[in-house]
């Protein structure tokens, strides 16, 4: 337990003394227990952190004060669990506390011996790493204990004292009996009825590994009633991420990955480094091979654990953007302060610097994986590509870096794995844009008539089926000077890209005849369409619907119009294939005149057919069915 210098003399006769807490503790402890901490497990973290501080302080002082000899016993923290008695004790062989130090440190809320100790060392530069800066963590013990008994002997002292309180507003201090440690502090918790699980070994192990697995002092567990001759070691006093990479085995990495991820497999990528300079922090992070169950949790929270000088703070700090939320691991900062509860950090420029550095490093490592092990990266992208692409929309500053690691299914590579650089390298002559097609599924996209003209010309089209695709393509300016263009948006602009000589190119209808047909169809459909025009994008289908020039992509428009406060719909453009036999026949009738009635009936069918090909029902199912029936009667009657 941490200490500070005495400020009040003890009674000369050594009698038991009762003192009030130096604050309105009844109310303050209630606030501490029920408001400051949201997770009861942290009480053990606080006690272990204090014990580690006490050991680290004695290690430092023993080097400068001859009277404080450490001896041969190595520093250690021992947890004693007695399930039958309902008690839990945390002991250390650190610096310990005198009587007045017990009164001052445990009787005044928010006083911290560690804080005073660090301030005393402010002019020194020996790098002593101490944790527990605020002096309130000890009181978290009252979340689980009906009574707390602290017995302590300061190093180098012959006297030991016992501090006792039920947290109701007062405490007692008396000479300790034979149970006093030779040096250091023992904190005994008499557990409340609803906290008896904390005396069970499995619960203690879980809390220790979650909250204090890497304090700089070994932690041992002793279970009352067990025949084990030696205490069981839970923590070895080292942190894996503080070791150099060359000193860590693949098995150790895998074991630690399983601990922080809950995944029984092995990671696809391990990122282990230490940043030094303006900020000093260590990182050990992992990219899984498969999706965690909460990947698409609406909260989109990350799962990076934040430590400060090897003390667990929180796993809710936003150390990575939401689009990297699948990354698991730890960040341990030497510079960040701890806030009052050690649970939430206030806005801090150091934290922002760590976030930026860590995000950039993860992207760099993913790019290296993509270059050096394409199969491994393909598995990563298959699992997390839909999430990484959220960054293309949310993080425009890193869009260029994300484009380097993005992989796509295309009309030429249905299995995926194509980079934008590869697609651009295979562009055809006179191609000025990167084309994409949005849809609910790959099958739906490839069945779309909008692709026909592009495929016929050998143009590779990105097949985008994730919901986020409809958003990032709207905001991305392009790649390497080539804009992104939807195959369903505006004019196809394919005139400059001729069909290959080997392509089957049926003769097109007379342009004047098609214009006459388009005028009659537009007249028949009215405001249902914004225009009717001949198509360059169609090769085998008779008709299709596209977004007007300057209008949103058809898929994006549907997504936005379906939201509660979304955009309204735009009247689409109906495109006619001048090489299709049906369109040529109708164009000839329109040019000959006197076929307005037939064209009007055909317009209903053409428009309904285009909507079906677009994944929608005819706007007037009854009229469409009636027109189809009449057509069938004329054909088969």
PyMOL commands that set and color helices and strands:
alter all, ss='L'
color gray80, all
select helices_A, chain A and resi 25-36+42-62+99-107+113-120+137-143+193-199+201-211+240-242+245-247+250-261+322-324+349-372+374-388+390-394+396-405+420-425+442-446+449-456+469-475+511-528+554-562+581-592+596-613+621-636
alter helices_A, ss='H'
color red, helices_A
select strands_A, chain A and resi 17-20+77-82+87-92+145-153+161-165+170-175+184-191+219-223+232-235+269-275+281-287+303-308+311-314+328-333+409-410+433-438+461-464+483-486+529-534+543-546+572-576
alter strands_A, ss='S'
color yellow, strands_A
deselect
rebuild
show_as cartoon
